[in-house]
Amino acid sequence: MTANLQELAPKHISVRVPAKINLSLKVAPLGEDGFHQLATVFHAVSIYDEVTVSMVKPGQEEISVGGNNAEKIPTNKDNLVSKAVTEIAKHVNQPIHARIHINKSIPLAGGMAGGSADAAAAIIGINHLWDFHLTIDELNLIASKVGSDVPFLLHGNTALGYGRGEQLTPVLHRDSLHWVIATNNFGLSTPEVYAEFDHLTKDKEIPDPEISLELLQALAHGNPNEVAINLVNDLQAAALSLKPELRRLLRAGEEAGALAGIVSGSGPTCVFLCLDDTAASDIAIDLLSSGTCTAAVTAYGPVPGARIK
């Protein structure tokens, strides 16, 4: 008796998805809709989570997590992966019975969009495993309903983000940039950082968020020194206000020879741009020796977004 094609099809699939950092993050005041409009330059870097999606029978659905800080990551509806499953099921108008395992390497609550990355990986995995053949536009729409950073993690590389970050335009980027990613054992809540930003900027006139032409030209030319002087994060002051010890980490990185250091997104992860991979390795060692961080790893970018292994 010959098995049909559905029975022969693979019942699980693994997707690798990178972390993101923001080379520039400009933030508008809180809008009447309760959100901040953004102008940002997303940059995907070579720190990866791996998400495995499996077809299961009704009632066997599950989200599980392994790897770094796995015990601190929710496995219920608070995990963006659960929202990703819900949104793609709504879009295709059919139930999706999936078991999803996340193997974490992206820092938790570190401003590197680890939760959004896992959601993007789940969307890619489900689309392929269930053979939905959704278009890029459909995937982007689903991703935007899950979270503002999720559409970028579908694509990766380097991109301009507007609105809440979900309106994307690819950026011309020549050559790789080399980074040290420095983390600590504490996290920062994104809503708390934005609330502190609102507090610090209260009664101040904030211009409409725009990305500097100088940064875009530096990326197009592949000049890390020019990129370094154009790194900016409007949320950095808020992150430093909530976690003043990050000032020591930023200072230690620059003293170790980094071209520039910046808080990544809402923090508390700090990223340091280095001249090359050799310099990055040396700076990572110096940062660990300084006692200002609990982990320092090297990475490069840009890299592609969520991809099937």
Phi, psi and chi 1 to 4 in degrees:
 res  aa     phi    psi   chi1   chi2   chi3   chi4
   1 MET       -  129.2 -165.9  170.9  173.6      -
   2 THR   -89.1  130.2  -56.2      -      -      -
   3 ALA   -71.5  144.2      -      -      -      -
   4 ASN   -77.3  169.0   62.6   39.2      -      -
   5 LEU   -61.8  -35.9  -69.5  177.8      -      -
   6 GLN   -62.3  -39.4 -175.8   66.5   25.0      -
   7 GLU   -68.1  -31.9  -69.5  172.1  -21.0      -
   8 LEU   -81.5  -16.5  -68.2  173.5      -      -
   9 ALA   -65.8  149.1      -      -      -      -
  10 PRO   -62.9  140.8   22.1  -32.2      -      -
  11 LYS   -99.8    2.0  -64.6  -63.1 -171.8  -67.1
  12 HIS  -151.0  158.8   62.0   84.8      -      -
  13 ILE  -151.7  145.4 -160.4  165.6      -      -
  14 SER  -114.8  138.3  -68.0      -      -      -
  15 VAL  -126.4  131.8 -178.7      -      -      -
  16 ARG  -101.9  134.7 -167.7  170.2   77.8  150.4
  17 VAL  -138.7  136.7   62.0      -      -      -
  18 PRO   -87.5  168.4   34.4  -36.8      -      -
  19 ALA   -82.2  165.0      -      -      -      -
  20 LYS  -124.1  151.9   67.9   87.1 -173.8  167.1
  21 ILE  -125.7  166.0   60.5  177.4      -      -
  22 ASN  -111.0  115.9  -59.4   79.8      -      -
  23 LEU   -73.9  -30.0  -54.7 -176.1      -      -
  24 SER  -144.8  133.5  178.6      -      -      -
  25 LEU  -136.8  104.9  178.9   56.3      -      -
  26 LYS  -107.9  131.8  -55.8  -64.2  -69.0 -177.9
  27 VAL  -123.8  130.9 -177.6      -      -      -
  28 ALA   -86.7  163.6      -      -      -      -
  29 PRO   -60.2  162.0  -19.3   30.4      -      -
  30 LEU   -59.8  127.6 -174.3   65.5      -      -
  31 GLY   -86.7  171.8      -      -      -      -
  32 GLU   -64.5  -21.5  -67.5 -178.8   -1.2      -
  33 ASP   -82.7    0.2   61.2   -5.2      -      -
  34 GLY    85.9    8.6      -      -      -      -
  35 PHE  -123.0  159.8  -69.0   92.2      -      -
  36 HIS   -99.7  130.9  -63.1   80.3      -      -
  37 GLN   -75.8  141.7  -66.2  -64.1  -59.4      -
  38 LEU  -124.4  155.1  -52.7  175.5      -      -
  39 ALA  -132.0  120.4      -      -      -      -
  40 THR  -143.1  159.0 -172.2      -      -      -
  41 VAL  -114.4  106.4  177.8      -      -      -
  42 PHE   -78.4  147.2  -69.0  117.3      -      -
  43 HIS  -145.5  116.8 -178.2   70.6      -      -
  44 ALA   -85.7  134.3      -      -      -      -
  45 VAL  -123.6  162.4  -64.4      -      -      -
  46 SER   -82.2   50.3   60.0      -      -      -
  47 ILE  -117.7  126.0  -62.9  175.8      -      -
  48 TYR  -125.7  140.7  -62.8   95.2      -      -
  49 ASP   -95.3  154.9  -77.3   -2.6      -      -
  50 GLU  -121.1  126.9 -175.9  173.8  -37.8      -
  51 VAL  -118.1  123.2  176.5      -      -      -
  52 THR  -109.1  123.6  -59.9      -      -      -
  53 VAL  -108.9  129.5 -179.3      -      -      -
  54 SER  -125.7  140.6  -56.9      -      -      -
  55 MET   -74.7  133.1  -76.1 -175.0  175.8      -
  56 VAL  -135.9  171.4  -65.0      -      -      -
  57 LYS   -79.7  157.1  -64.4  178.1 -179.7  178.4
  58 PRO   -52.7  135.7  -27.0   35.1      -      -
  59 GLY    93.5  -11.7      -      -      -      -
  60 GLN  -101.7    8.1  -64.0 -179.7  -23.7      -
  61 GLU   -61.7  141.5  -59.2   88.6  -10.4      -
  62 GLU  -162.8  146.6  179.8 -173.5   32.1      -
  63 ILE  -116.7  128.6  -63.4  172.8      -      -
  64 SER  -130.9  156.5   59.4      -      -      -
  65 VAL  -135.8  136.8 -175.4      -      -      -
  66 GLY  -131.5  174.7      -      -      -      -
  67 GLY    91.6 -153.5      -      -      -      -
  68 ASN   -62.6  126.1  -64.2  -14.3      -      -
  69 ASN    54.0   33.2  -68.8  -54.6      -      -
  70 ALA   -58.5  -35.2      -      -      -      -
  71 GLU   -68.5  -15.7   70.2  -76.8   -3.6      -
  72 LYS   -94.9   -2.7  -61.9  179.0 -178.8  178.4
  73 ILE  -100.9  127.0  -62.9  171.4      -      -
  74 PRO   -65.1  147.0   25.4  -34.2      -      -
  75 THR  -117.9   16.5   55.8      -      -      -
  76 ASN  -108.5 -154.0   55.2   18.5      -      -
  77 LYS   -70.0   -9.7  -69.2 -175.6  177.9 -179.9
  78 ASP   -74.9  -15.1  -68.1  -28.0      -      -
  79 ASN   -81.5  131.1 -167.8  -53.4      -      -
  80 LEU   -60.3  -22.1  -77.1 -179.1      -      -
  81 VAL   -61.5  -39.6  163.4      -      -      -
  82 SER   -61.9  -41.8  176.2      -      -      -
  83 LYS   -65.9  -36.6 -170.5  173.1 -178.2 -178.8
  84 ALA   -61.8  -43.9      -      -      -      -
  85 VAL   -61.4  -43.9  174.4      -      -      -
  86 THR   -61.2  -44.8  -61.5      -      -      -
  87 GLU   -70.1  -38.6  -69.0  -61.1  -25.0      -
  88 ILE   -71.0  -33.7 -161.7  168.5      -      -
  89 ALA   -65.0  -40.6      -      -      -      -
  90 LYS   -61.9  -41.5  -74.1 -179.8 -176.6  177.0
  91 HIS   -66.2  -40.6 -173.8   83.8      -      -
  92 VAL   -91.7   -5.6  -61.5      -      -      -
  93 ASN    59.0   46.6 -164.8   29.6      -      -
  94 GLN  -155.4  151.1   75.0  172.6   65.3      -
  95 PRO   -69.9  147.6   24.5  -33.1      -      -
  96 ILE  -121.7  116.0  -66.6  171.9      -      -
  97 HIS  -102.4  104.3  -54.1  -67.2      -      -
  98 ALA  -134.2  142.2      -      -      -      -
  99 ARG  -105.6  127.9  178.6 -178.1  -63.7  127.5
 100 ILE  -125.8  123.7  -60.4  176.2      -      -
 101 HIS  -112.8  130.8 -179.7   73.1      -      -
 102 ILE  -110.8  123.8  -54.7  164.5      -      -
 103 ASN  -104.5  111.1 -170.7   32.3      -      -
 104 LYS   -90.2  132.6  -66.6  -64.9  -65.3 -178.4
 105 SER  -128.7  -25.9  -66.6      -      -      -
 106 ILE   -67.5  132.5  -60.1  172.6      -      -
 107 PRO   -55.8  140.5  -25.9   34.7      -      -
 108 LEU   -78.6  136.5  170.8   66.9      -      -
 109 ALA    48.5   42.0      -      -      -      -
 110 GLY  -110.8    8.0      -      -      -      -
 111 GLY    75.8   20.0      -      -      -      -
 112 MET  -117.4   13.0  -59.5 -174.0   75.8      -
 113 ALA    62.2   39.6      -      -      -      -
 114 GLY   -61.2  -43.0      -      -      -      -
 115 GLY   -65.2  -40.5      -      -      -      -
 116 SER   -65.8  -38.1  -64.5      -      -      -
 117 ALA   -60.8  -43.8      -      -      -      -
 118 ASP   -65.0  -37.7  -61.5  -23.6      -      -
 119 ALA   -64.2  -42.7      -      -      -      -
 120 ALA   -60.9  -42.3      -      -      -      -
 121 ALA   -63.4  -39.7      -      -      -      -
 122 ALA   -63.2  -41.3      -      -      -      -
 123 ILE   -61.7  -46.3  -69.4  169.2      -      -
 124 ILE   -63.2  -44.3  -67.0  -64.6      -      -
 125 GLY   -63.3  -44.7      -      -      -      -
 126 ILE   -65.7  -43.0  -70.2  168.8      -      -
 127 ASN   -56.9  -41.4 -176.9   45.4      -      -
 128 HIS   -78.6  -43.7  -79.4  -97.0      -      -
 129 LEU   -67.7  -37.6 -166.6   58.5      -      -
 130 TRP   -88.8   -2.4  -90.1 -101.8      -      -
 131 ASP    59.5   44.7 -145.7   18.4      -      -
 132 PHE   -78.4  -24.7  -72.3  140.1      -      -
 133 HIS    56.6   40.4  -60.4  -69.0      -      -
 134 LEU   -69.3  144.2  -62.0  175.2      -      -
 135 THR   -76.2  166.7   66.1      -      -      -
 136 ILE   -58.0  -41.7  -69.5  -64.2      -      -
 137 ASP   -63.0  -40.0  -73.2  -15.8      -      -
 138 GLU   -66.7  -42.0  -71.7  177.4  -65.2      -
 139 LEU   -63.1  -40.8  -66.2  172.9      -      -
 140 ASN   -63.3  -41.0  -75.5  -22.7      -      -
 141 LEU   -63.2  -46.5  176.3   62.1      -      -
 142 ILE   -60.7  -46.4  -67.4  164.6      -      -
 143 ALA   -60.8  -40.4      -      -      -      -
 144 SER   -66.0  -27.0   68.2      -      -      -
 145 LYS   -77.2  -20.6  -67.9  178.8  178.7  178.9
 146 VAL   -83.6  -43.1  178.1      -      -      -
 147 GLY  -177.9  156.0      -      -      -      -
 148 SER   -65.2  -31.4  -61.2      -      -      -
 149 ASP   -87.5  -12.6  -69.8  -21.7      -      -
 150 VAL   -64.7  -43.0 -179.0      -      -      -
 151 PRO   -56.9  -40.1  -27.8   37.1      -      -
 152 PHE   -62.4  -39.6  171.8   69.8      -      -
 153 LEU   -70.2  -16.5  -86.0  -47.6      -      -
 154 LEU   -65.5  -35.7  -68.6  177.4      -      -
 155 HIS  -103.9  -42.2  -56.3  -78.3      -      -
 156 GLY    71.4 -150.5      -      -      -      -
 157 ASN    60.9 -135.5  -64.1  -54.3      -      -
 158 THR  -128.6  136.1  -55.9      -      -      -
 159 ALA  -152.4  148.8      -      -      -      -
 160 LEU   -77.4  138.9  -72.5  171.5      -      -
 161 GLY  -126.1  131.4      -      -      -      -
 162 TYR  -126.4  177.7  -73.0   99.0      -      -
 163 GLY    72.7 -121.9      -      -      -      -
 164 ARG   -94.5    7.6  -60.8  174.7 -166.9  169.1
 165 GLY   112.1   -6.3      -      -      -      -
 166 GLU   -89.4  -12.1   78.8  -75.5    1.4      -
 167 GLN   -91.3  107.3  -59.1  168.5   24.5      -
 168 LEU  -110.4  143.5  -60.3  173.0      -      -
 169 THR  -136.4  123.2  -57.6      -      -      -
 170 PRO   -59.9  147.2  -21.8   33.1      -      -
 171 VAL  -112.9  133.0  168.0      -      -      -
 172 LEU   -66.2  126.0  177.6   63.0      -      -
 173 HIS  -140.0  115.9 -168.9  154.2      -      -
 174 ARG  -100.6  131.3 -178.2 -179.8  177.6 -174.4
 175 ASP    69.0  162.3  -61.1  -28.7      -      -
 176 SER   -85.1  150.6  -66.6      -      -      -
 177 LEU  -106.1  144.0  -64.3  175.2      -      -
 178 HIS  -112.5  134.1  -63.5  -85.6      -      -
 179 TRP  -130.1  154.3  -57.6   89.8      -      -
 180 VAL  -112.7  128.9  173.5      -      -      -
 181 ILE  -106.1  114.8  -45.3  -65.4      -      -
 182 ALA  -111.6  127.8      -      -      -      -
 183 THR  -126.6  163.1   57.7      -      -      -
 184 ASN  -128.4  176.3  -84.4  -69.8      -      -
 185 ASN   -79.2   -8.7  -74.4  -28.1      -      -
 186 PHE  -101.7  156.6   55.1   80.5      -      -
 187 GLY  -115.9  175.9      -      -      -      -
 188 LEU  -132.7  133.1  -86.6  173.1      -      -
 189 SER   -77.6  126.4  159.3      -      -      -
 190 THR   -56.3  -46.7  -61.6      -      -      -
 191 PRO   -59.1  -36.4  -25.8   35.4      -      -
 192 GLU   -67.0  -38.1  -72.3  179.9    5.2      -
 193 VAL   -66.5  -43.8  174.4      -      -      -
 194 TYR   -64.2  -37.7  -87.0   97.8      -      -
 195 ALA   -63.9  -39.3      -      -      -      -
 196 GLU   -68.4  -37.5 -176.5   67.4    6.9      -
 197 PHE   -58.5  -45.0  169.5   83.2      -      -
 198 ASP   -60.9  -40.4  -66.9  -24.4      -      -
 199 HIS   -65.4  -45.2  171.8   71.1      -      -
 200 LEU   -69.7  -27.7  -66.1  176.1      -      -
 201 THR  -102.6    5.7   56.6      -      -      -
 202 LYS   -56.8  133.1 -173.7  179.5  180.0 -179.1
 203 ASP    69.4    8.6  -59.4  -34.9      -      -
 204 LYS  -100.6  146.6  -67.1 -177.7  179.2  178.5
 205 GLU   -84.8  119.6 -172.6  172.3  -22.2      -
 206 ILE  -110.8  123.9  -57.7  175.5      -      -
 207 PRO   -69.0  160.9   24.4  -32.5      -      -
 208 ASP   -58.4  136.0  -69.6  -21.6      -      -
 209 PRO   -67.0  129.3   21.8  -30.2      -      -
 210 GLU  -139.9  151.4  -67.2 -176.8   -2.6      -
 211 ILE   -94.5  136.7  -59.4  -59.1      -      -
 212 SER   -72.0  138.7   74.5      -      -      -
 213 LEU   -62.6  -32.2  179.9   60.4      -      -
 214 GLU   -61.6  -39.4  -70.3   80.7    6.5      -
 215 LEU   -65.5  -45.5  173.7   58.7      -      -
 216 LEU   -62.8  -38.2  -60.2  179.7      -      -
 217 GLN   -67.3  -39.6  -70.7  173.9  -25.6      -
 218 ALA   -62.8  -40.8      -      -      -      -
 219 LEU   -65.5  -41.4  -68.0  169.4      -      -
 220 ALA   -65.0  -33.2      -      -      -      -
 221 HIS   -85.4  -12.8  -64.3  155.6      -      -
 222 GLY    69.3   35.9      -      -      -      -
 223 ASN  -105.4  101.2 -173.1  -31.0      -      -
 224 PRO   -64.6  -31.7   20.6  -30.9      -      -
 225 ASN   -64.5  -41.0  -70.9  -72.5      -      -
 226 GLU   -71.5  -36.1  -70.1  -64.0  -41.5      -
 227 VAL   -60.6  -42.7  172.3      -      -      -
 228 ALA   -57.4  -43.6      -      -      -      -
 229 ILE   -77.8   -5.5   62.7  176.4      -      -
 230 ASN  -112.2    7.8  -74.2  -71.4      -      -
 231 LEU   -70.6  133.7  -63.5  177.2      -      -
 232 VAL  -151.1  146.0   63.6      -      -      -
 233 ASN  -145.5  108.0 -179.0    2.9      -      -
 234 ASP   -65.3  -18.6  -78.4   -3.7      -      -
 235 LEU   -88.2   -5.4  -65.8  179.8      -      -
 236 GLN   -62.2  -43.6 -179.7  160.6  -53.3      -
 237 ALA   -59.9  -38.4      -      -      -      -
 238 ALA   -67.4  -43.1      -      -      -      -
 239 ALA   -62.9  -41.3      -      -      -      -
 240 LEU   -69.0  -31.7  -64.5  178.4      -      -
 241 SER   -65.2  -39.6  176.0      -      -      -
 242 LEU   -79.6  -31.4  -66.2  170.8      -      -
 243 LYS  -133.3   78.2  -66.8  -68.6 -177.1 -177.5
 244 PRO   -58.7  -24.1  -22.7   33.1      -      -
 245 GLU   -64.1  -17.1   54.7  -93.3   49.0      -
 246 LEU   -65.4  -22.4  -66.8  176.4      -      -
 247 ARG   -61.4  -40.3  -62.8 -179.5 -171.0  -83.7
 248 ARG   -63.6  -39.7  -70.0 -176.8   55.8 -123.3
 249 LEU   -64.9  -45.9  174.2   53.8      -      -
 250 LEU   -61.9  -41.5  -70.1  170.8      -      -
 251 ARG   -66.1  -41.0 -173.8  164.7   56.6 -111.9
 252 ALA   -63.1  -38.8      -      -      -      -
 253 GLY   -64.5  -42.6      -      -      -      -
 254 GLU   -70.7  -35.8  -66.0 -172.4    5.5      -
 255 GLU   -66.3  -28.0  -69.8  173.9   -8.8      -
 256 ALA   -78.6   -8.6      -      -      -      -
 257 GLY   114.4    6.6      -      -      -      -
 258 ALA   -64.3  146.8      -      -      -      -
 259 LEU   -67.2  -34.0  -59.6  177.7      -      -
 260 ALA  -167.1  154.9      -      -      -      -
 261 GLY  -130.1  148.2      -      -      -      -
 262 ILE  -152.9  147.5 -166.7  172.2      -      -
 263 VAL   -69.7  135.7  173.8      -      -      -
 264 SER   -85.6  116.4  176.7      -      -      -
 265 GLY    56.3 -125.3      -      -      -      -
 266 SER   -86.7    2.5   56.7      -      -      -
 267 GLY    76.4 -175.9      -      -      -      -
 268 PRO   -91.6    2.7   35.2  -36.0      -      -
 269 THR   -58.3  136.8  -61.2      -      -      -
 270 CYS  -113.6  141.2  -68.3      -      -      -
 271 VAL  -121.5  142.0  -61.6      -      -      -
 272 PHE  -125.2  122.2  -61.2   89.7      -      -
 273 LEU   -81.9  132.1 -179.3   56.5      -      -
 274 CYS  -122.1  160.1  -52.6      -      -      -
 275 LEU   -65.3  -40.7 -174.8   61.2      -      -
 276 ASP  -158.1 -176.9   52.7   32.8      -      -
 277 ASP   -69.2  -31.5   57.2  -13.8      -      -
 278 THR   -65.6  -46.4  -59.5      -      -      -
 279 ALA   -60.5  -39.8      -      -      -      -
 280 ALA   -61.2  -43.6      -      -      -      -
 281 SER   -61.5  -43.1  -63.2      -      -      -
 282 ASP   -65.4  -42.2  -67.7  -19.2      -      -
 283 ILE   -67.5  -37.6  -69.7  165.8      -      -
 284 ALA   -60.4  -42.1      -      -      -      -
 285 ILE   -63.7  -44.0  -67.3  169.5      -      -
 286 ASP   -63.3  -40.0  -72.5  -11.1      -      -
 287 LEU   -65.0  -42.2  -79.5  174.9      -      -
 288 LEU   -62.7  -39.6  -76.9  172.2      -      -
 289 SER   -67.6  -25.3  -58.9      -      -      -
 290 SER   -74.6  -17.9   73.3      -      -      -
 291 GLY    76.1   11.9      -      -      -      -
 292 THR   -91.9   -5.4   57.4      -      -      -
 293 CYS  -147.5  161.7   61.1      -      -      -
 294 THR   -97.1  -18.1   53.1      -      -      -
 295 ALA  -151.0  144.2      -      -      -      -
 296 ALA  -144.5  117.9      -      -      -      -
 297 VAL  -125.2  154.8  -61.7      -      -      -
 298 THR   -92.8  152.4   60.8      -      -      -
 299 ALA  -154.2  165.5      -      -      -      -
 300 TYR  -135.8  161.7   61.1   88.4      -      -
 301 GLY  -158.5  164.9      -      -      -      -
 302 PRO   -84.5  158.5   31.9  -35.9      -      -
 303 VAL  -131.1  159.3  -63.1      -      -      -
 304 PRO   -65.6  163.9  -19.2   31.6      -      -
 305 GLY   -79.3 -151.7      -      -      -      -
 306 ALA   -57.7  127.1      -      -      -      -
 307 ARG  -138.5  141.7  -64.8  -67.8 -175.7  -88.9
 308 ILE   -69.5  135.3  -66.1  169.1      -      -
 309 LYS   -75.0      -  -71.1 -170.5   67.2  179.9
